[in-house]
Amino acid sequence: MGVKIEKERLIMNKNEKRYVESVAKKYSTKEITKLDQLKELDKSSRRGAMVFAYVFGSISSLVMGFGMCVAMEVILKGWMWLGIVVGVIGMGLCAANYFIYRKLEEKGKNRNAAKILELSKELLNENDSNIIYICSKKNTIYINSHQLY
């Protein structure tokens, strides 16, 4: 019986240790690396465009759906022509959403381009000595622009 208690106590201590480690990990400050900064800049350059695209696309779809309901005379009976017009407008807005998204994404990229390129160059220069290029077509391996195989 004493052995079982010891085994349970050991297992319990391991679980407690895992719990303590997870709590410490949550509250410890994480060192932000240049790669983390680069990832965050890349996300932030596209985030505004994506939010706009989702919201505008949802509203456009609702406009198109309302037009379809009116055209099928589910609501506003006798106003089929209005439903067709509103539905076509909704379709046009849905189609325009992509082009608006692309423009907004381009603006976001241009806003952060200098910082992203600077961080990319720094990261590539730091790791330049460890870069291995593999050319899959020729089955050739290059290390620092020198052909090995």
VENVENWO-V778696 format. One record per backbone hydrogen bond with DSSP energy under -1.0 kcal/mol. CO is the residue of the C=O (numbers start at 1). NH is the residue of the N-H. E is the energy in kcal/mol with one decimal. If there is no record, write none. Layout:
# VENVENWO-V778696
CO&NH&E  CO&NH&E
This chain:
# VENVENWO-V778696
1&5&-1.6  2&6&-1.7  3&7&-2.5  4&8&-2.7  5&9&-2.3  6&10&-2.3  7&11&-2.4  8&12&-2.6  9&13&-2.1  10&14&-1.9  11&15&-2.3  12&16&-2.6  13&17&-2.4  14&18&-2.5  15&19&-2.5  16&20&-2.9  17&21&-2.5  18&22&-2.4  19&23&-2.4  20&24&-2.5  21&25&-2.2  22&26&-1.8  23&27&-1.8  24&28&-1.2  33&37&-2.1  34&38&-2.3  35&39&-2.4  36&40&-2.3  37&41&-2.4  38&42&-2.2  39&43&-2.3  40&44&-2.7  41&45&-1.6  43&47&-1.5  46&50&-2.1  47&51&-2.4  48&52&-2.3  49&53&-2.4  50&54&-2.4  51&55&-2.4  52&56&-3.2  53&57&-2.3  54&58&-2.1  55&59&-2.3  56&60&-2.6  57&61&-2.2  58&62&-2.0  59&63&-2.3  60&64&-2.5  61&65&-2.7  62&66&-2.5  63&67&-2.3  64&68&-2.1  65&69&-2.3  66&70&-2.3  67&71&-2.6  68&72&-2.2  69&74&-2.6  70&73&-1.1  76&79&-1.5  79&83&-1.9  80&84&-2.3  81&85&-2.0  82&86&-2.8  83&87&-2.6  84&88&-2.4  85&89&-2.2  86&90&-2.4  87&91&-2.3  88&92&-2.4  89&93&-2.3  90&94&-2.3  91&95&-2.3  92&96&-2.4  93&97&-1.4  96&100&-2.4  97&101&-2.6  98&102&-2.4  99&103&-1.8  100&104&-2.6  101&105&-2.7  102&106&-2.2  103&107&-2.2  104&108&-2.2  105&109&-2.4  106&110&-2.5  107&111&-1.9  108&112&-1.5  112&116&-2.5  113&117&-2.8  114&118&-2.2  115&119&-2.5  116&120&-2.4  117&121&-2.5  118&122&-2.2  119&123&-2.6  120&124&-2.7  121&125&-2.5  122&126&-2.1  123&127&-1.8  127&130&-1.4  128&131&-1.1  131&144&-1.3  133&142&-3.6  135&140&-1.8  140&135&-3.0  141&148&-3.2  141&149&-1.0  142&133&-3.2  143&146&-1.5  146&143&-2.4
